[in-house]
């Protein structure tokens, strides 16, 4: 709320790959937080009180669950389900309400990114050379995209289409029939794309360069660049 540093907690011994925070299902104003590290092979589940978050209490032990032996690198929330993607070629579905494992899905590639496509009630999982499409209710793979020549590290959803990226290339997919509508080489971005964000009718791309490159999600046309940082975004 105040945009300042309040409290710090020791999490993993290695780099944290992703963080996801959800409202606590049983305690008002409390939160449950998931952190994962692809290097340390652990998924940690935290329980934070409002007093702890505001720095008023420092002696709480907020870790309430540890999932061992998981090289998790990405997290996604859809409704009441937390999805976890792993470098060991699997996807977990967890329930925050009782911190339990609901489904364990195995795929043929490491999972590098996750995306919710609400209109189709599907989750897309980006991997080393393709995207897997998973039905949210059955937790089964229902489709795969055409193969890539690189890893899909960023995805977003706009105007009924899924945008996937690898390197400096972007592909736009029809979310209904999974056909590729457009392939875009983002020459304005000097480096690989690591993240994408929908902002109104625009897609913002950033990665291993100091520039944010913006495209129109309807016309697939280049809009402009933003020089954001001296280093990589």
N, C-alpha and C positions, 0 to 999 in steps of 0.2 A: 504493500500500500504506500509506503514511504519511499520506495526505491533506494533503500540503503541497506547495508549489511547488518543483519540482526543476530544471527546465530550460525555457527558452523558445526557440522557433525562429521566425524570420521566414518567414511563409508567403505570403500574398497581399497585394497592394496595396490590395484592397478587402475588404469584410466577408466573412467565411467563412460559407457557407450551411449546410454540414454536414461532419461528420467521421466516418470509419469506420476502425476498427483491427482487423486480423486477424492471427493467428499466421503467422509466416513459414513457407512450405512446405518450405524447404530448410535453414534455420538454426535450431536449437533455441534457445528463449528470445528470439529476435529477433521483431520485428513489422513488418508492412507497414501503412502508414497512408494513407488516401485523404482528401484535403481538396478541397473545391470552393467556388467563389465565383460566384454568378450575375452579379456585377458585373464581375469581371475576366476572365471567359470562359476560365478555365483549370481543369483538374483536375490536381492535383499528387499524385504517388505518392512516399511516403517509406519509407525503410528504417531502422529504429531498432535499435541494439544494446542489450543490457541495460546496458552501461556508460554509454551516452549517456543513456538514460532515467533512470538514477540520478544523473546529473550528474557522473560520474567522468571522462568524456571530453567536451570541448567543441569540438574542432576537426574533428569529422566533418562531411561534407557529405551529409546524409541524403536529399536529393531524387534519385531514380533515374529518374523518368519524368515528363514533362509532356505532357498532352493539350491542345493549343491549340484555340482557337475553339469552346469549348463553354460555354454559359451553364447550367452544372449547378447544381441547387439542392437535390437530395436524393440520399441513398445508402442502399443496402440490401444486406445479405449473406444469400444463401440457399445453404446448402451450400458449394460451391466457386466460386460465381459472385457477383461484385459488380455490382449494378444501379445505374445512374446515370440520374436523371431530369433533363430539361433544359427550360428556358423556351423553347427553340427547337423544341418539339414532337417530341422524340425521346427514346428510351431506349437506353442502351448496356448491354451485358453484357460484363464484363471478367473475366478469369481471374487471380487473384492468383499462381498458380503460375509463370506466365511473363510477367505484367504485359501481357498481350496483349488486343486487342479481339476478341471472339468474335462478337457480333451487334450490329446497328444497326437499331432498330425505329422507324419514324416513325408518329406519331399525329396527330390533327387539332387538339389543344389543348396548351398548355404543361403540363408535368408538374410538379406542386407537391408531391406526396407519394407514397410507395411503401409497400406492405404485402405481407407474405408470408402466404399462406393455405395452410399445409402440407397439410391434409387433402385439398384439391382440387388440389394441386401447381400453384398459380397465384400470380401476382403482380398485385395491384391497383395501378393508377396513378391518383391523384386529379388532376383538372385544373380548368379554369375553370368547367365546367358539368356534369361527369359523371365517372364512374370507368370506366376501361378495364380489362378483365380479360385477362391475358396467360397463355398456357400456358408453363410453365417449360421444357418440352422442345423445343417447336417455335418459341418466341419469336414467336408470332403472337397478335394480338388475337382472342379467341374470344367476347367478349361486351362489352356496354356497359350501364351502369345508365341509368335514366331521367334526363333532364336536370334539373339543379339551377338555382337562380337565383343561385348564388354559387360561389366557389372552394372546393374541398375541400383544406384545408390540414392536416388531421389524420385519421388512420384507425387503427383497432385491431381485433383479432380475438378474440372470446370466445364460448364455447358454440356454436360452429359458425356464428356470424353475424359479419358485418363491420359495424362502426360507422364511419360517415363524418360529417364535420362541415363546415358552412359558416356563418359568422356565429355565431349562438347556437343554430342548429338542428342536430339530430342525426338521422340516418336509420339504421335497423337493417335490414340486407339478409341474406336467406338466401343463404349462400355456394354452395348447390347450384343453385338455379334462378334466382338473382339477383333475386328478387322483394323488394319493400320490405315489411317486416313492421311497422314502426313509425316514426312521425315524432315527435320529441320537441323541444319548444321549451324550452330551458334558461333559464327566467326568473330562476333564482337567480344566474346568472353575468352580471354587468353588463359586457358587452363581447363581443368575438369570441373563439371558441375557436381556439387555435393548436396545442394538443397534447392527446393523450389517452393514457392508460396503463392497462393491465389490471393490477389488484392483487387477486389471488384471484378472488372472484366480484363484484368491483366495477370500475367504470370511473371513473378520475379525469380530470377535464377542467380545463384551465387556459388562460389567454389574456391578453387585454388588461384584466385586473383583478387586484386583490391576492388573489383568492379561488380556491381549488381546490374544485370542485363534484363530488360523488361520487354515482354512480347504481349501482343493482343491475343486473348484466348479465343476470340471469335474468328479473326482473319488470319491468325498464325503469323502476323507481320511484326517485324521489329519496331519498337516504340522509341526507346532511348536507353542510355547507360547512366548509372549513378556511380560516381567515384566515392566509395564509402570509407575505405581504410587505407592506410599505407601498406598494410600486409594483406594476407589472404582473408576473405570474408568467411 
